Amino acid sequence: MPTPPIDSEKPALYSNPPDDTSEQYDVVVVGASFAGLTFASVAATRGLRVLVVERDPVVGGVVRTTGILFSDVFDVMEVPQRFLMNSVRRLNMRASEGDTKPVEIGAGAYRFYMADVTGMLQWMAEQAEGHGVTVRCGAIFQDATRQPDGLMRVTYAHAHAGTAKGDEDADAASPNGSMGVTTVRARFLIGADGTRSRVAQKMELDQNTHVLAGAEWLVENVALDRETFYLIFDAKLAPGYCMWLAPHNDIVALGVAGRQREFKPIESLKIAQTLFGGVTDLSQMRIVERKGGNIPIGGRLKRVYRDDEKGRVLLLGDAAGLCGAATGGGIYPALISGKLAAQAVASELLNGTPGAVKAYQRHLMQAGGLGPYLRVEDWIRFVLDRMGSNADWSALLGIFASPQGHALLQSALFETPIIGMDSNFFGMVRNVLGQHPSVYGAALRMAWRRITARA
């Protein structure tokens, strides 16, 4: 999508950080995306002094997501209308092979929105700054250690004027070989730095090991219904996930994702142009932007917090595995976890409430229907990983083409809010799939036992 113009009156968002080793904060947040910025804003309004360090040159400057918002997000955040590019009320799905006709579901009310992620994140950063948060870009987290006085010593690298900014590694060579290093002190460290979290690595916490690789082209000169999202399933071209064609404001998003190292995303995208030929003519398309990124699908990580001699740190968002294991939906969990974690950290640091962060971890899954939602996603991921052939995909979509299957899909995707995913919803899933044992019946029963055991 086109990147909004940079506001020159917001220097904290877009300038290099100063070489100042004397600064002290209550919290340093690594990563200026949905989880990190939500945490920072709420923590600052609670009275904490917060620094956010972001490796990219500008907030939202490198977008690694399609930017699909569930309508449930509006229960957590009031998103300005200008960031909602177009609304989606229909989903069209088919297997790449076989005689199964496309399965289409939809609703009168909008359920999904394509969002201007760059604009949203820059707006969130400005909101955070308005609450007193300091945001520094082109700042690459290096390490953190706990000092004898209990404070964390946090170091991050940044490019001097005239050098490259936003390198993946701080010791990467810049044009003149010059990189600056800044040290600050903090009482707490938040790792909201994505699927491949450097904070998790350095602080010896759990890291995501099950990951999807995704690639997407934003293309023009393509006519597409602005209210329909198209999906194609192919076990080789998109193992464990799918290819998609989606309206994206005035242009179109053509994307693919699948299990890492099991396919070649760019080759799949080229073939997808032909596979979507029945939807629209892609022969004259022109690529205006390319995206790529990783999606954690291993579920919620267990060891995401520590408070010992090593450090005082908590992981949030994708870094903590808080992402839909099937759909890759991470914005809703990021907003929920960022908000509640900020309240817990503020209680512990300012009110002296012992165990507030541990209590946040225990109760997080009860907030906003997050636990049932992630369990549904885990279950679907279990099934998706067992679709080993296109014949399997055709059989599964055949279930959803039946009256009961269609009703289930309709309810799950368009009618049941995340907060409403309770035991009754699980029962509906079980009843539908239980009548079709020919489609990996044993595997489905195992998945069902796995999910209900967690409930």
N, C-alpha and C positions, 0 to 999 in steps of 0.2 A: 504494500500500500504506500502511497506517497507519504513521506515524512513531513509532519507539520513544521513550519519554520521555527527556528530557534529564537526564543525570546531573549534579547540581549540584556533585558533588565533582570534576568535571573542568574547572576554570575555564579552562585553557589552550585548550581546544577551543571554548569558547563565549563568551568575553569579548572586549572590544575590546582591541587592542594598545596598549601605552603609547607616548607620544611620546618615544622614546629614539633619538637619532641617533648614539650612540656604540657600538652593538652591532656585533660582528664575528663572522662565521661562516665555516666552510669552504665550505659550500654553501647557497644559497637555492633552494628548490624552489617553483615556481609551479604550484599545482594539487594539491588533496588528493583525487585519485581513485586508481584502481588502480595506474597507473604511478608517480605521484608519491609515494604512501605506501609502495609497495614499495621504491622507490629510497631514500627517507628512512630506513626501518628498517634496511636492509642497510648503508647508508653509516654510520649511527650505530653499529651493532655493529662496524664496522671501525675506529671511532675518530674519525670526522669529526663536527664540530659542525654540526648541520643545522637550518635554519629552513624551515618550510613555510608559505606564505601561500595562503589560500583565499578566493575572492571571496564565496562564499555565507556566510550568517550562521552556519551550523553545518555540520560535515562531513556529507555525505550528505543535507543538508536539501533540495536540489533534485535529484531523480533524473531523468536524461535518457535512461535505458536501460530496456529490458524486463527485463534482468537474467537472461539465459540463460547458464548455465555449462555448457561441455563437461566431461565427466568427466575430460578430460586436465588440467584445472585442478588436480585433486587430486594430480597428480604434482609440482606446483610449490608448492602451498600446502595446508596442512591446514585446511580450512574447517570450523569448528564446525557440528555438525549443526543447531543451532537456526536457522541462516541458510538452510537448504535447505528451502524451503516445500513443494514437491512435485516429484516425479520424472516424467520423460516418457520413454516407451519406444515411442511410435508417432507417425508423421507422416502426415497426410492432406492430399493436394494435388490441386487441380483447377483447370481454367481456368473463367473466369466464363461463357464461351459455348462452344457446340459440343457434340458428342455424346460426347466423351471422358469415361469414368467416372473417378471419383477414384482416384488412385494412393496406396495406403497401404503403408507399410513400417514395420517395427518389429523389436524384439529382446527377448529375455528379460531381458537386463541393461539397466539404466538407462544412457542415454547423455547426456541433457540434464537439467538441474535448473533450476527457477525459484528464483532467489535473492532474499533480502531484502537488496537492495543498500544501503539506508540502514544497516541493522544491520551489514552486513559492513564498510562504509567506516568507521563509527564505531569498530568493533572494531579495524580496522587502524590507525586514528589513535591509539587507546589503546595498542596494541602499540608503535607508533612512539614515543609519549611515554615508555613504559616503558624504551625503549632510549636515552632522552635527547634525543629530537627535540622542538623547540619548534614547536607548531602554532598559527597565528593565523588566525582566521576574520573575515569581513567586511573582508578586506584585499585590495585591488584593485591588482594590479601596474600600475605606471605606466611605468617606464623603467629602463634600466640602462646605465651607461657604464663603460669601463675607465679607471682612474686611472693617472697616471705610475708609481706604485709597483706596478702590476700587479693591484691589487685592483679588484673590481667595486663600483661605487656603485649600489645598488639602491633604488629608491623605490617605495613603495606607499601608496595612500590608504585611509583608513578613516573611518567615521562616528564623530563624537563621541557621547557619551551623549545619548540623546533624538533622534538623527537616524536617517535610513534607513540600513540596512546591506545590502551585497551588490549595489550598483548595478552595471550593466554598465559604466558609465564613471565614473571617479572624479570628474569635474567635473560630473556630473549634479546637479541641484539637489536638496538635501535639505530637509526641512520648515523648517529655520531657516537654510538656506544655508551650513551649517558642515560642512566636511570637514577632517579632519586628514591630514597627510602625514608618513610616517616614512621615514627613510633608514637603511639598514644597509650594511655592507661585507662582501664575500664574495670568496673565491678562485674560485668557480665558480657558474654559474647554470644551473639545469635548468628547461626549459619543458615542463611536463606539463599544460598548460592547455587541452587539447581541440582540436577540429577547427579552430576559428577562433582559433588561438593568437596572443595579443597579444605574447608573447615572440618568436615567429617574425617578426611584423611589425616590432617595434621593433629587433630584432637583425639584420634584413635576411637572414633565412634563408628557405628554401623554405616555401611555404604551400599548404595543400590548396585545389585549385581545382575538383575533381570531387567533388560532395557530394550525398548523398541527404537529403531533408527527411523527418522522421518525426513522426507524431502518434499518441498512444495514449490511450484511455480505460480506466480501471479501473472496472468496473461490477459491481453486485450484482443479486440477483434473477434470476440466470441459472444454469441447471443445465448442467454440462459435465463430460464424462469427465476426471478429474484426471490421466490418463496419456497424453492425446493432444493434439497440437498441430495445428491446422487452418490451411491456407494456401489462398488463392484468388489466381490470377494474372489481371490485367486490364491491357492495355496503356495504357488511358486513365486508369483510376482509380488505378493504381499503376505508372507507367512505370518500367521497369527494376527493379522489385522486386515486392512483393506486399502483400496484406492478410492479417491473421492474427487468429485467435481462440485464446486459450491459457488454460489453468487457471493461476490466480495465487493460490495458497493457497486461501482460502475465497471468493474472488471471481474475476472473469474479466477478461483483458486483450483489448481490441478495438483493433487497431492497423493502421496503414498507413504505407508509406514509398515514396518515388519520387524521381525526379530533380527537383531544385529548379526552380521556376518552370515546370514542365510539367504541374502538376496542383494541385488545391486539397484539401489533406489533410482538412479538416473535412467538406467535401462528400462526399469518398470514404468517410469513416467513416459518414456517414448512410446512404449507399447500401449499405455493407457490412452493415448491420443486416438488410437484405432478402436479400442474397446468402448470408448464413450461416443463413438461415431453415431450410434443410434439415438443419442440424446441431442447432440448438436454438432455442427461442423467445426472441427478444430484445425482444419488444414491451413487456415490463414492466421492462426494465432501468433501473437508476438509476446515473448517473455519480457516483462518489465521489472520483475524482481524475483530473486531466488532465495529460498529459506531452507534451513536444515536444523535438526535438533534431536535430542534424545528424550524419551518418555519412560519414566520408571513404571514397571508393571509387576514388581515383586511384592507389592503390598506394603503396609505400614511397617517401618523398621522398628525394632525393639529398643536398641540401645542408642537413643538420640539425645541423652542428657547426662551430664556428669557435673559433680561438684566435689572436687577432691584436690589433691596437690597438683594434679595435671592441669586443671582448669575449671572454670565455671561457665558452661556452654550448653546451648540448646539448639537443636536443628528444627527447622520449620519447612513447610511446603514440600516441594519435590525432594529436597535434601533429606527429609524425614520419610520419604516414601508415601506422603499424603497426596495420592493421585489416584484417580480411577484406573484400576488395572486393566480394564477392558476398553473404555472410551478414551482414556488419556486425559480426562477432564480434571484439571488441577486447580482451576481458579477458585471454585467454591471452597474446597478444603483449605486453600491458602488463606482466604479471607477469614474463615472461621478460626483456624489455628492461630493466625497472626493476632487477631483481636483478643482471644482468650489467653494466649501466652503472654501478651503485654500486660494484661490485668494481673496475671499471676506473678510475673517478675516484679511489677511495681509493688505488689503486696509484700513480697519478700524483701525487696531492697529498701522500700520507704517505710513500711509498717512493721518490718521485722517479723512478719508472719512465717514461722518455720514450716517447711514442707509445702509451700504454696505451689511451686512448680511441679512437684511430684503429684500433687492433687490435680493440677491441670492435666497431666498425662493420664491419670486414672479416669477423669470425667470427660475428656475431649470427645470420645466416641458417642457420648450421650447428647452432644450439642448439635442442634440443627439437623437431626437425622443423619449425622455424618457416619455413625457406625453402621447402620443398616445399608446405607448407600455404598460404602466401601466394601461391605460383605457381598452385596449383589455384584459389584464390579469384580471382586475376587472370584466369585463363582463363574461368571461369564468368561473371565480370563482362563479358568480351568478348562472350560469347554472349547474356547477358541484355540488353545494350544493343542487340542486333539483333532482339529480339522486338518488332517494330513493330506487330503487330496481334494480336487474340485468336485468329485462325486460326494464327498462328505459335506461340502458347502451346499450343494444342490439339495441334499437330503435335509439339512438343517433348515434351509429356507423354505423347503416344502412343508415343514412343520408350521412355520410362521404364516404360510399361505392358507392353512386350514382356518376355519372360523374361530376355534378356540385359540390357536396360536396367534392369529391376527389380533384378537381381542387382548391377549396378553401383551403383545408388543405395543399396541396402542396405549394400553394402560401404563406400561413401564416408561415409555418415552414421552408421552404427551399428556397424560392425565394424572399420574401420581407424582406429587411433589416429593422432593427428596425427604422432607420431614415426615412424609406419610408412608415410607417404606418399612412396614412393620411385619409381624408374623403372618398376617393375612395375605400380604403381598407374596411372601415366600411360599405360602400354601398354594396360591394360584399358579406360580411357576412350577411347583412340583406336580400339581394335578395335570397340567398340560403336557409336560415332558414325560410324565409317568405313563401316559397313554401311547407313547411312541418309543418303545424299548429298542426298536431296530437301529435307532441313531445313537450309538454309543451308550446304550442303556446302563451298562455297568459303570461306565465312567461318570455318567450323570448322577447315578445314585451315590457314588463315592463323593462327588463334588457336593451333593446335597448334605451328606453326613458331615463333611468338613465344615460347611458354612453354618449349619444348625448347631454344631458343637461349639462354635464361637459366640453364638447369640446369647 
